[in-house]
Amino acid sequence: MDTAEAAVESHSEAINQRDVETYLASTNFPFTYQNYNGVALTVEAAQDYTSVAAWPWDIILSTDPDWHHTSFDTVEEVARSVSSAVFKVTISRVDTAGHPYGTFDALWIATAQDGHWGHPAPPQPRPPRI
């Protein structure tokens, strides 16, 4: 990815499309995932997926079978350096009928490694606002 913004967009779209290739291309390793109850898991390299960690769409679907995709409601840059950018986002989960049903606030962090923007850590959502 050429920009932090492109990394955010590509990463989200890869999760929505369940696209392994694009997901890995939008990820910088090591990659740390923190789930909703605070458990963190670090994936050291792309080849560790499936043996160490599940794909994010599989994790979402295992806890939320109604999920079809996630949409960004807002994206606001809150901090930036030459090698990282932090975005405050509000996202909504959307079901197969196209209805949003859960809204989350999160931070998305993108970093530049060797000229490539990607995600070292995925969104860290707060509990949904209903």
N, C-alpha and C positions, 0 to 999 in steps of 0.2 A: 504494500500500500504506500502511496506517495504522501499522504497526509493523515493526520490523526482523525480527522473527520471521515475520511474514506475508510479507515480501519473500523471505526464505530459502525458505519453503515454496512460494510461488508460482513462484519462479524454477526451483526443482528440478522441480516438476510440469510447468512449461512445457517444459523440456528433455525430460522423459520422454514427454510427449504430442506433442512436435514441434509445439508451438502457438506460431506466430509472434506473434500478437497479445498473448498473455499474457506471452511472453518479453520483448517490447519494453516492455510495461507494468511489468515487474519490473526493468527495467534503467535505471540513470542513466547518462547520457553526459557526458563521454567514458567509454568502457568499455574496459578493458585486459584482454586474454586472454594468459596465459602457458601455452604447451603443455608437454608432459612433458620436452622436451629444452631448455627454457629460452628458447625464442624467444618474444618478446612482440610483440603486435600491438594497436594502439589503434584502436578504432572511434569516430570523433568524433561521429557522429549515426546515428539509426536507419536513415536512407536509405542509409547506407554498407554495410549488409549486402548480401551477394551480389556487390557490386562490389569491396569491399575485404576482406571477411571472409566465411567460410562460417558457416552456422548451427552451433551447438555440437553438435547431434545428428549432423550430417553429418560433422563432424570426428571425433567418437567412432566412428561407424560405418566411416569410412575406415580407421581403425587397429584396430578391434575389431568385426568383422562379427557376432560372437555377441551383442553387447550388445542388450538389449531395453529396460532401464530401470535406474535407479540408486535404491537405497534408503538412507535414513539409518539407521545403526546407533546413533549417538550424536550429540547436538548439545549443546555446552557453551558458554555465553557466557563469554568470557575477558576482554573489555574493552568499555566503553561510555562514550560521551559523549552530549551532547544531539543530536549530528548524525552519530554513527557507532556501529556495534556490530560486534564481531569474535566469530565463533563458531568453535570448534575442532570439526570434525565427523569422524566416521568413516563412510565410505560404502562400499557394496558394489555392484558391478555384478551385474546379474541377467540371465540368458539367457531365451530365449523359453519354456523349460520351467519357469521360475520358480526356477532354482537359482542361488544366489550363487556367483560364481567369482573375484572379485578384490576385495580390501579396500584402501581408501586412507584415509590421514589427510590432512586439508586444512584450510585456513582459508577461511571464507566471510566476506566483509566486506559490510556493508550501510551505506549512507549516506542521510541525509535531505537532499533538495534541494527547496526550496520546499514543505516539508510532505509530500513524497512519499518514502517509503522505497524504495530499490532497490539494485542492485548496480553499483558502479563497477568492480569487479574480480571475476572468477569464482573458483571454488575453485582453489587452488594445490596439487595433490596431490603427495604423495611417491610414490616407486615402490611398487607393490602389495606387500602382505604375503601370502605364499602359505604 
